């Protein structure tokens, strides 16, 4: 399970860090990090900032009996893993950054900056979902699982935050039973109902 969570987080991290343009020019020029697994503290000065948090996970049987595949020498068990993440965008109320609106570059802060950035993140992730970015990496995402409610709230007196949601699904193998073909054939015979 930990491997599926780690892989999903890393995939989301790469999707945002590599494909969404950072509006902070000094950080962007250095290709600096702006996506984190933790919430910002009062000491953080690195804004705008994205935090990816695991909200929930659900395990479901992949097949009857949790069997992935059977061949002559191997019987593999596993389950489907559904991981729901929240992507939080934090901006400092006092910081202004250049954004493009209608072909013009303007300085933006607060709600305008948040709306601009969250819509960019949403549009980028949607394109990546539709173009198969996640499925090429062992996950599938339903476009309808990507959610954005246009709401902005105060995180504290100096920061605003908004959020998106996304659910990544994958299969995870739990264990293999590997033995000579007679043992696997015996297990298959004993576990297969006779009709």
N, C-alpha and C positions, 0 to 999 in steps of 0.2 A: 504494500500500500504506500509506504514512504516513497518508493521509487516512482510510482505514478504521480504522486503529489509534486515531487521534485521536478519531474519531467514536464508536467503541466505548467508549473510556475516558470521554469526556465523558458519554455516556449512562449508564454505570454510576455515575459520580460523581453526576450529577443524581438518579438513582434512589435512591441511599442518602442523600445530603445532604438531599433534599427529602421523603423518605417514611419514613425511619427516625428515630424520636425520639431525640435526643441526651440521654443521662442526666446530662450535666454541666449543672446549672441555670444557672450564670453564662454559659456559652458559648451555651446554648440561648436564653436571654433576648435575647442580642445577635445571634442567628442566625449565630453564628460558624462558621467552617470547621472540620471535623473529619475530612475525607476528603482524602488526599494521594497523589501519585504516587511518593513516596519513603519509605524506611524512616526511623523516628525516630533521632535521634542522642542521645547522652547529655545534651545540652544542652536537648532538648525538654522542655517542661513541659505541653504541651497533650494531656491524656488524659481519657477514652479516645480512641484515635486509630485511624483506619482507613487502610490503605495498599492501593491497587489496583496490582497488578503484572501485566504481561503475561508469561505463562509460556511460551506457544508459539503459533506460527501455522502454518497449513497452507494451501497454495494448490492448488486442484483445477480442472480445466477445467470451465467452466460448461456447455458443450455440446461436440459434436464440432467440433474445430478452434478452440474458444474463441470461437465467433461468438455474440454476444448477439442482434443483430437486423440485418436487411437490409431496406432499402426502396429506392426508385428511385435516391436520391442518396447513401445512406449505408450503410456496412458497419461495424459496431461489434464490437470484440473485447474480451474480458475474462475474468475467472475468479471462482470462488467462493473466498471467504476465510473461514477458520475460525480464530477468535481465542480462546485459552483464557487466562483471567485467574484469579489468586489474589487473594482479598480477605482481608487480614490485619487482625485486631483486636488492638491493643495496649492493655493496662491497666497502670497503675502499681500495684504491690502495696500501697502505703500509702494510696492514695486511696479514699475511700468515697463512693458515690453512691446516691441514692434510686432504688429500683426497686419495681414493683408485683408482689406475690406474693399470689395468692388474694384480691385486692381490698384488701389492706393495703399501705401504703407502708413499706418497711424500708430500712435502710442496708446496702449490699452492697459487698464488695470481693473481689479475687482470683477463685477459680474460680466462685463464685456469680454475680458480676458478668459474667464472660466468657460463661458459659453463657446467661445471660439475654439479653445483647446479641447474641450470635451467632445464637441462635434467632430473635430479632426480625429480624435482617438476612435470615436464610434465609427466614422466613415472608413478609416484605415482598417480596423478590425473586421468590419463587414466585408470589405473587399478581400481581405486575406481569407476569411471563411469561405466566400464564394469561389475564390480561385484555388482552393484546396491546400492552402498553407498548412493547416492543422492536420488534415488527413494524410498529407505526405509525411508527417512526423508521428504517425501512430495514434492520432486522436480524431474524433469527429465532433463537429459543432453544428447544431441546428441554427440557422440564421435567426430564428425566433427566440433563441436563448440569449441573444445579445440584447441587453436592455439598457435604456437610458431614459431616466425621468428628469426632465429639465428643472431640477431644483438645486438651489445653491443655499447653503446655510453657513453661519458663523461657527467655525471650529473653536475659536477663542477670540479675544479682542483684536488680534492682529492677523488672523488668517480666515480665508473662506475655503469651502470644500464642496465638491460635487462628486457624483459617483456613477459608474456604469456597472452592469453585471454581465457575466458570461459563464456558460457551463460547458466544460470540456468532458468528453466521454472517451473511454478507452477500455481495452480488455487487459486484464493482468493475470498472468499465470501464477498460480500459487505453488504448485509442486508437480513433479513428474514421478511416475512410477516406471522405472526402467528395469527390465529383466530380460531373460531369454524369452523367445517367442512362446514357448509352452506356458509360462507363468502368465503372461499378458492374455493369451488366448483363454486360459482357465478363468482369469478375473472377468473377462468379457462374457464368457459363457455363464458364470454365476450371477452376474449383474444384469444380464439381458432377460427380460421376462419372456416366458414361453406362452404363445397364444394359441 
